[in-house]
C-alpha cells in the first residue's frame, strides 16, 4: 500500500514538474548514492535482520553505528539515499538540473533483551534544492 502511494506521489510530482517547470524527468539507470549516504545498508542487506532472532550486537557488527538512536535506546535508524531521476529543463535558459532522490530509512526495534522485534524500511522522495 505504501509503495503504491509513493509511486503515485512520484508520478504526480513528475507530471507537475513538467507542467510547472517545463522539465523532462529522466530516470537514472544505476544506483547512485547520495554524497554522504551509507553504502553498506540497503533492502537486500536489511534482510539479514530476522525478528526474534537477531540481536543488537549482530546489527552493530553488520551495519556499524546507527544514524539515530531512540531516547530509550530500543530503536535504531539507518539512513541512505539514491538518485532516481534528473529533471532536465525544457527551456533555453541555463538552469541547474534538479534531482529527485529516493530516501530510505531502516528502522529496527528491540525488546528488553536486545533482540529484534521489528524491522521496517521506510521510503520517501525528495527534490534536491536548485
N, CA, C and O of each residue as an XYZ file, in Angstrom:
520
protein
N       0.824     -1.190      0.000
C       0.000      0.000      0.000
C       0.871      1.257      0.000
O       0.658      2.165     -0.804
N       1.854      1.306      0.906
C       2.743      2.464      0.990
C       3.524      2.626     -0.313
O       3.747      3.746     -0.770
N       3.939      1.511     -0.907
C       4.692      1.557     -2.147
C       3.833      2.147     -3.273
O       4.327      2.931     -4.084
N       2.534      1.766     -3.322
C       1.636      2.293     -4.338
C       1.455      3.798     -4.160
O       1.458      4.550     -5.136
N       1.300      4.227     -2.928
C       1.135      5.662     -2.653
C       2.401      6.403     -3.058
O       2.316      7.466     -3.674
N       3.582      5.865     -2.724
C       4.843      6.512     -3.083
C       4.989      6.626     -4.593
O       5.426      7.660     -5.097
N       4.626      5.567     -5.322
C       4.715      5.598     -6.783
C       3.747      6.615     -7.368
O       4.085      7.320     -8.319
N       2.559      6.695     -6.811
C       1.579      7.671     -7.295
C       2.036      9.095     -7.011
O       1.875      9.982     -7.850
N       2.603      9.314     -5.836
C       3.104     10.641     -5.492
C       4.250     11.020     -6.414
O       4.324     12.158     -6.875
N       5.152     10.071     -6.689
C       6.264     10.346     -7.598
C       5.729     10.672     -8.990
O       6.205     11.608     -9.633
N       4.747      9.909     -9.458
C       4.157     10.172    -10.769
C       3.531     11.551    -10.828
O       3.707     12.279    -11.805
N       2.806     11.907     -9.791
C       2.191     13.234     -9.723
C       3.254     14.326     -9.725
O       3.106     15.341    -10.405
N       4.323     14.115     -8.965
C       5.417     15.099     -8.922
C       6.044     15.283    -10.305
O       6.361     16.402    -10.708
N       6.219     14.178    -11.022
C       6.816     14.276    -12.353
C       5.903     15.037    -13.306
O       6.370     15.887    -14.065
N       4.607     14.741    -13.275
C       3.657     15.447    -14.148
C       3.637     16.927    -13.811
O       3.700     17.767    -14.708
N       3.550     17.256    -12.527
C       3.542     18.662    -12.121
C       4.842     19.363    -12.483
O       4.842     20.541    -12.840
N       5.943     18.638    -12.390
C       7.243     19.217    -12.728
C       7.291     19.601    -14.200
O       7.762     20.682    -14.554
N       6.801     18.711    -15.051
C       6.801     19.006    -16.481
C       5.888     20.193    -16.766
O       6.234     21.072    -17.555
N       4.716     20.217    -16.122
C       3.756     21.288    -16.365
C       4.225     22.614    -15.774
O       4.140     23.653    -16.428
N       4.716     22.577    -14.544
C       5.057     23.799    -13.825
C       6.426     24.339    -14.220
O       6.572     25.538    -14.458
N       7.394     23.498    -14.289
C       8.769     23.924    -14.514
C       9.220     23.747    -15.957
O      10.235     24.310    -16.367
N       8.478     22.978    -16.715
C       8.918     22.674    -18.064
C      10.121     21.759    -18.047
O      11.067     21.953    -18.810
N      10.089     20.756    -17.175
C      11.198     19.815    -17.037
C      10.784     18.431    -17.520
O       9.629     18.027    -17.377
N      11.733     17.719    -18.088
C      11.511     16.355    -18.533
C      12.191     15.408    -17.549
O      13.407     15.491    -17.374
N      11.443     14.505    -16.895
C      12.081     13.573    -15.958
C      12.834     12.469    -16.710
O      12.274     11.812    -17.587
N      14.087     12.278    -16.363
C      14.918     11.253    -16.982
C      15.391     10.303    -15.881
O      16.129     10.721    -14.988
N      14.977      9.025    -15.929
C      15.402      8.082    -14.888
C      16.902      7.810    -14.946
O      17.499      7.786    -16.022
N      17.489      7.609    -13.797
C      18.905      7.269    -13.697
C      18.985      5.746    -13.624
O      18.451      5.153    -12.688
N      19.642      5.098    -14.594
C      19.613      3.636    -14.669
C      20.602      2.899    -13.777
O      20.827      1.705    -13.976
N      21.186      3.561    -12.819
C      22.146      2.906    -11.938
C      21.950      3.407    -10.514
O      21.288      4.420    -10.286
N      22.526      2.697     -9.568
C      22.397      3.067     -8.157
C      23.463      4.106     -7.810
O      24.631      3.767     -7.620
N      23.063      5.346     -7.730
C      23.975      6.437     -7.394
C      23.610      6.933     -6.011
O      22.574      7.569     -5.821
N      24.467      6.640     -5.048
C      24.204      7.012     -3.659
C      24.442      8.502     -3.446
O      25.262      9.117     -4.128
N      23.716      9.069     -2.492
C      23.919     10.462     -2.113
C      25.331     10.644     -1.564
O      25.954      9.687     -1.105
N      25.827     11.871     -1.615
C      27.212     12.164     -1.241
C      27.589     11.641      0.145
O      28.641     11.023      0.307
N      26.751     11.881      1.130
C      27.070     11.454      2.496
C      26.202     10.269      2.931
O      25.930     10.087      4.118
N      25.781      9.482      1.968
C      24.891      8.363      2.257
C      25.676      7.113      2.660
O      26.824      6.916      2.260
N      25.021      6.282      3.461
C      25.579      4.971      3.760
C      25.537      4.141      2.484
O      24.617      4.266      1.676
N      26.548      3.292      2.315
C      26.538      2.373      1.172
C      26.535      0.916      1.643
O      26.519     -0.003      0.824
N      26.551      0.710      2.950
C      26.577     -0.655      3.484
C      25.201     -1.155      3.903
O      25.073     -2.279      4.387
N      24.172     -0.333      3.721
C      22.812     -0.724      4.100
C      21.912     -0.533      2.889
O      21.933      0.523      2.255
N      21.132     -1.539      2.571
C      20.095     -1.428      1.548
C      19.039     -2.488      1.836
O      19.138     -3.217      2.823
N      18.037     -2.572      0.979
C      16.939     -3.511      1.218
C      17.441     -4.957      1.277
O      16.930     -5.757      2.061
N      18.424     -5.290      0.466
C      18.944     -6.661      0.455
C      19.703     -6.985      1.743
O      19.505     -8.048      2.332
N      20.573     -6.067      2.179
C      21.338     -6.349      3.399
C      20.455     -6.293      4.638
O      20.769     -6.919      5.651
N      19.350     -5.548      4.570
C      18.440     -5.464      5.721
C      17.756     -6.798      5.992
O      17.286     -7.042      7.104
N      17.699     -7.662      4.982
C      17.044     -8.975      5.166
C      17.805     -9.898      6.113
O      17.253    -10.902      6.563
N      19.056     -9.579      6.424
C      19.784    -10.421      7.376
C      19.273    -10.237      8.797
O      19.575    -11.035      9.685
N      18.494     -9.176      9.006
C      17.919     -8.918     10.327
C      16.618     -9.702     10.431
O      15.655     -9.425      9.717
N      16.600    -10.671     11.316
C      15.441    -11.544     11.479
C      14.825    -11.285     12.853
O      15.452    -11.541     13.881
N      13.579    -10.770     12.862
C      12.919    -10.535     14.149
C      12.860    -11.806     14.996
O      12.678    -12.907     14.475
N      13.018    -11.632     16.317
C      13.020    -12.706     17.318
C      14.276    -13.568     17.244
O      14.372    -14.580     17.940
N      15.239    -13.181     16.411
C      16.470    -13.967     16.315
C      17.730    -13.097     16.368
O      18.663    -13.406     17.110
N      17.764    -12.007     15.583
C      18.937    -11.146     15.505
C      19.048    -10.279     16.759
O      18.043     -9.780     17.264
N      20.272    -10.104     17.257
C      20.498     -9.279     18.446
C      21.029     -7.897     18.049
O      21.434     -7.675     16.908
N      21.018     -6.994     19.000
C      21.547     -5.652     18.771
C      23.025     -5.717     18.395
O      23.485     -4.966     17.535
N      23.755     -6.604     19.032
C      25.176     -6.767     18.717
C      25.359     -7.189     17.259
O      26.251     -6.685     16.576
N      24.523     -8.109     16.779
C      24.586     -8.539     15.379
C      24.365     -7.352     14.437
O      25.044     -7.227     13.417
N      23.416     -6.486     14.785
C      23.113     -5.320     13.961
C      24.305     -4.371     13.930
O      24.687     -3.892     12.862
N      24.897     -4.097     15.091
C      26.071     -3.223     15.143
C      27.230     -3.807     14.341
O      27.929     -3.069     13.647
N      27.441     -5.098     14.424
C      28.525     -5.719     13.665
C      28.273     -5.661     12.159
O      29.217     -5.521     11.381
N      27.027     -5.765     11.748
C      26.695     -5.747     10.329
C      26.705     -4.341      9.733
O      27.194     -4.148      8.620
N      26.169     -3.354     10.462
C      25.964     -2.030      9.891
C      26.749     -0.906     10.553
O      26.799      0.200     10.015
N      27.358     -1.158     11.699
C      28.081     -0.099     12.389
C      27.153      0.777     13.213
O      26.021      0.397     13.512
N      27.648      1.955     13.575
C      26.863      2.889     14.390
C      25.654      3.383     13.607
O      25.771      3.675     12.417
N      24.500      3.482     14.250
C      23.298      3.968     13.556
C      23.333      5.480     13.366
O      24.122      6.184     13.995
N      22.461      5.961     12.484
C      22.341      7.397     12.260
C      21.516      8.063     13.352
O      21.664      9.257     13.610
N      20.649      7.290     13.989
C      19.818      7.817     15.060
C      19.468      6.694     16.030
O      19.267      5.546     15.634
N      19.400      7.056     17.324
C      19.027      6.110     18.378
C      17.890      6.745     19.173
O      17.934      7.934     19.491
N      16.871      5.947     19.492
C      15.753      6.479     20.280
C      16.216      6.783     21.701
O      17.209      6.214     22.156
N      15.516      7.670     22.412
C      15.908      8.008     23.781
C      15.961      6.795     24.719
O      16.795      6.750     25.624
N      15.079      5.818     24.509
C      15.105      4.629     25.367
C      16.089      3.564     24.863
O      16.207      2.491     25.456
N      16.792      3.868     23.768
C      17.815      3.015     23.171
C      17.257      1.671     22.666
O      17.999      0.701     22.515
N      15.954      1.631     22.411
C      15.331      0.396     21.916
C      15.059      0.423     20.414
O      14.559     -0.555     19.857
N      15.380      1.521     19.764
C      15.196      1.624     18.319
C      16.420      2.277     17.695
O      16.969      3.243     18.226
N      16.836      1.729     16.553
C      17.946      2.280     15.783
C      17.431      2.631     14.397
O      16.544      1.965     13.863
N      17.999      3.688     13.819
C      17.642      4.071     12.459
C      18.917      4.232     11.645
O      19.865      4.901     12.058
N      18.912      3.593     10.464
C      19.991      3.708      9.484
C      19.384      4.348      8.239
O      18.329      3.920      7.770
N      20.057      5.387      7.696
C      19.520      6.111      6.538
C      20.478      6.043      5.353
O      21.698      5.995      5.511
N      19.876      6.042      4.145
C      20.654      6.162      2.926
C      19.756      6.732      1.837
O      18.533      6.738      1.974
N      20.364      7.209      0.754
C      19.596      7.793     -0.341
C      20.228      7.473     -1.677
O      21.444      7.309     -1.779
N      19.381      7.385     -2.721
C      19.855      7.104     -4.070
C      19.192      8.057     -5.060
O      18.020      8.405     -4.916
N      19.956      8.469     -6.059
C      19.439      9.321     -7.119
C      18.542      8.484     -8.021
O      18.941      7.404     -8.454
N      17.331      8.969     -8.312
C      16.385      8.220     -9.144
C      16.088      8.911    -10.471
O      15.964      8.243    -11.497
N      15.971     10.250    -10.467
C      15.617     10.980    -11.685
C      16.385     12.289    -11.760
O      16.718     12.891    -10.739
N      16.657     12.714    -12.976
C      17.114     14.072    -13.246
C      15.957     14.773    -13.929
O      15.279     14.172    -14.762
N      15.720     16.013    -13.599
C      14.652     16.791    -14.227
C      15.304     17.784    -15.186
O      15.750     18.858    -14.781
N      15.349     17.410    -16.452
C      16.038     18.207    -17.463
C      15.142     19.382    -17.881
O      14.030     19.157    -18.360
N      15.603     20.633    -17.709
C      14.793     21.802    -18.090
C      14.543     21.825    -19.596
O      15.447     21.565    -20.390
N      13.313     22.136    -19.973
C      12.938     22.201    -21.386
C      13.015     23.627    -21.921
O      12.597     23.896    -23.047
N      13.546     24.531    -21.116
C      13.680     25.925    -21.538
C      15.086     26.154    -22.061
O      15.977     25.328    -21.862
N      15.277     27.268    -22.723
C      16.598     27.566    -23.278
C      17.525     28.202    -22.246
O      18.730     28.306    -22.472
N      16.972     28.620    -21.129
C      17.786     29.265    -20.096
C      18.721     28.242    -19.456
O      18.367     27.076    -19.284
N      19.902     28.696    -19.113
C      20.868     27.825    -18.443
C      20.463     27.702    -16.982
O      20.809     28.545    -16.155
N      19.738     26.658    -16.682
C      19.242     26.445    -15.320
C      19.892     25.200    -14.738
O      20.266     24.289    -15.477
N      20.029     25.156    -13.419
C      20.566     23.935    -12.811
C      19.590     22.772    -13.014
O      18.386     22.985    -13.156
N      20.105     21.567    -13.026
C      19.280     20.385    -13.250
C      18.848     19.827    -11.896
O      19.677     19.301    -11.153
N      17.550     19.936    -11.565
C      17.064     19.380    -10.299
C      17.173     17.849    -10.305
O      17.110     17.214    -11.357
N      17.334     17.285     -9.135
C      17.463     15.842     -8.979
C      16.382     15.332     -8.026
O      16.047     15.993     -7.043
N      15.844     14.157     -8.326
C      14.874     13.500     -7.451
C      15.599     12.346     -6.774
O      16.095     11.432     -7.433
N      15.653     12.405     -5.439
C      16.339     11.384     -4.646
C      15.321     10.539     -3.907
O      14.306     11.049     -3.432
N      15.590      9.254     -3.810
C      14.762      8.369     -3.003
C      15.502      8.167     -1.682
O      16.620      7.652     -1.653
N      14.865      8.578     -0.601
C      15.444      8.475      0.731
C      14.898      7.222      1.415
O      13.701      6.943      1.354
N      15.770      6.485      2.052
C      15.384      5.265      2.758
C      15.776      5.392      4.222
O      16.741      6.078      4.559
N      15.031      4.733      5.078
C      15.484      4.565      6.457
C      15.054      3.196      6.938
O      13.913      2.769      6.759
N      16.011      2.528      7.557
C      15.784      1.213      8.137
C      15.573      1.410      9.633
O      16.474      1.846     10.349
N      14.375      1.083     10.090
C      14.030      1.198     11.500
C      14.090     -0.191     12.113
O      13.448     -1.120     11.622
N      14.856     -0.334     13.178
C      14.998     -1.616     13.864
C      14.638     -1.406     15.328
O      15.238     -0.572     16.006
N      13.655     -2.166     15.817
C      13.214     -2.064     17.211
C      13.639     -3.317     17.971
O      13.679     -4.414     17.415
N      13.955     -3.131     19.258
C      14.442     -4.221     20.112
C      13.572     -4.363     21.343
O      12.902     -3.417     21.758
N      13.588     -5.558     21.925
C      12.891     -5.783     23.195
C      13.868     -5.524     24.344
O      14.987     -5.062     24.118
N      13.451     -5.816     25.555
C      14.281     -5.580     26.742
C      15.541     -6.442     26.756
O      16.507     -6.109     27.443
N      15.545     -7.538     26.011
C      16.707     -8.447     25.957
C      17.593     -8.162     24.750
O      18.474     -8.956     24.420
N      17.356     -7.017     24.086
C      18.129     -6.565     22.927
C      18.052     -7.532     21.749
O      19.036     -7.752     21.043
N      16.865     -8.103     21.553
C      16.582     -8.949     20.394
C      15.607     -8.183     19.502
O      14.683     -7.541     20.000
N      15.808     -8.250     18.199
C      14.984     -7.505     17.252
C      13.526     -7.953     17.333
O      13.220     -9.144     17.298
N      12.633     -6.961     17.441
C      11.196     -7.245     17.414
C      10.558     -6.774     16.115
O       9.507     -7.275     15.715
N      11.207     -5.793     15.445
C      10.640     -5.255     14.214
C      11.746     -4.711     13.330
O      12.712     -4.112     13.803
N      11.580     -4.935     12.030
C      12.491     -4.380     11.021
C      11.610     -3.791      9.929
O      10.758     -4.480      9.368
N      11.819     -2.514      9.630
C      10.964     -1.847      8.646
C      11.785     -0.862      7.825
O      12.575     -0.090      8.368
N      11.589     -0.896      6.514
C      12.229      0.079      5.635
C      11.168      1.072      5.194
O      10.132      0.697      4.644
N      11.444      2.345      5.443
C      10.539      3.417      5.042
C      11.186      4.183      3.892
O      12.399      4.394      3.883
N      10.370      4.598      2.923
C      10.880      5.276      1.727
C      10.149      6.592      1.512
O       8.968      6.724      1.832
N      10.871      7.556      0.968
C      10.258      8.827      0.589
C      11.090      9.432     -0.546
O      12.231      9.033     -0.779
N      10.502     10.392     -1.235
C      11.199     11.067     -2.334
C      11.424     12.517     -1.959
O      10.575     13.150     -1.331
N      12.582     13.038     -2.351
C      12.885     14.445     -2.124
C      13.447     15.043     -3.394
O      14.065     14.351     -4.203
N      13.227     16.333     -3.561
C      13.759     17.068     -4.699
C      14.955     17.856     -4.208
O      14.873     18.564     -3.204
N      16.067     17.732     -4.917
C      17.261     18.466     -4.487
C      17.013     19.957     -4.640
O      16.288     20.384     -5.539
N      17.614     20.743     -3.766
C      17.475     22.193     -3.917
C      18.158     22.646     -5.192
O      19.195     22.108     -5.580
N      17.574     23.633     -5.834
C      18.150     24.113     -7.100
C      19.265     25.099     -6.849
O      19.865     25.607     -7.797
